[in-house]
C-alpha cells in the first residue's frame, strides 16, 4: 500500500500490536474518551469546548500512565507543532478529572465490543479506584492521576525523515521545547519513528536517528536516503 494512502488508523492498529508485543506487561487503551462534561467544565462546554479522544493511553507495570499520540509523517502536524497542543489538552483533562470519572471511562471502553485494547485494562481502573480514592465515591481532596510521559510516534515514511542532519525542526522540539517552554513538573516528551521495512516494522527513538553515524538508520532507510539524496555528503 502506498504510504500516502495509509491512514493514521492503519498505523494505530499495527502499532498497538507491535508495542504490546514488545511491552507485554503494559495495558494499551486506544481512543479513550476525555470529555468536557463534568462539574467544573460546564461553562467551558457552553462556550463550545471540544470533547477529546486520546490515541493510546498506556498503563505500565509500575502503575504509571503514559500518553501516546500518533501522527502521519506527511500530515503537517509534526513540523507545525500541532501535536504539542493536543498533548497539552489531553494532559489537562486527564490530570484534572476525578479518579472515579477516569475509572468509569476505562470501564466503558473495556466493556465495549471490539475495543481494541491490548492487555489488562482492569488494572488501570482498579489502580485509579484504590490508589487515588477509597474504592467508593470521589471525595474532596482525593488525588488526581497524571501522565508520566508524552510520546509522539511519527508514522510512515522511509525511516530517515526525523534523522539528525535531515530534520532540524523535529530536533528543535526534542532538544529545546521541554526546557524552554514547559515547566519541570510536566511529563517528559519522547519522540519515535514507526515505519514499514522489508521484514516488518521498525520503531526507533529520535535519539537513535542520524544520517551521519553508522547504524544511525535502519538498513532499508539508509538505502532509501542514499537513493533519494545521492549528493548529500555523509
PEHU-V227582 format. One line per field, one symbol per residue. ss: DSSP state (H for helix, E for strand, L for the rest). phi: phi as a letter, one per 30 degrees, with the letter a starting at -180 (. if undefined). burial: I if it has 24 or more other C-alpha atoms within 12 Angstrom, else O. A space follows every 50 residues. Layout:
ss = ???
phi = ???
burial = ???
This chain:
ss = LLLLLLLHHHHHHHHHHHHHHHLLLLEEEELLEELLLLHHHHHHHHLLLL LEELLEEEELLLLLEEEEEEEELLLLLLLLLHHHHHHHHHHHHHHHLLHH HHHHHHHHHHLLLLLLLELLHHHHHHHHHHHLLLLLLLLLLLLLLLEEEE EEEEELLLLLLLLELLLHHHHHHHHHHHHHHLLLLLLEEEEEEEEEELLE EEEEEHHHLELLLLLLLLHHHHHHHHHHLLLLLL
phi = .dddcdcddedddddeddddddbddccbcdhddbcdbbgdceddddcidd dbbddbccccdciccbccbcbddcdiddddiddddddddddddddcceed ddedddddddcddhdidcjcdedddddddcccbcicddcejddcdaddac bccdcjicjcdcddjbbdddddeddceeddccddddddccbbbbadbdck bcbbdeddcadccdidbeedddddddddbdcddb
burial = OOOOOOOIOOIIIIIIIOIIOOOOOIIIIIIIIIIIOOOOOOOOOOOOOO OOIIIIIIIIOOIIIIIIIIIIIOOOOIIOOOIIOIIIIIIIIIIIIIII IIIIIIIOIIOOOOOIIIIIIIIIIIIIIOOIIOOOOIOOOOOIIIIIII IIIIIIIIIIIIIIIOOOOIIIIIOOOOOOOOOOOOIIIIIIIIIIOOOO IIIIIIOIIIIOOOOIIIOIIIOOIOOOOOOOOO
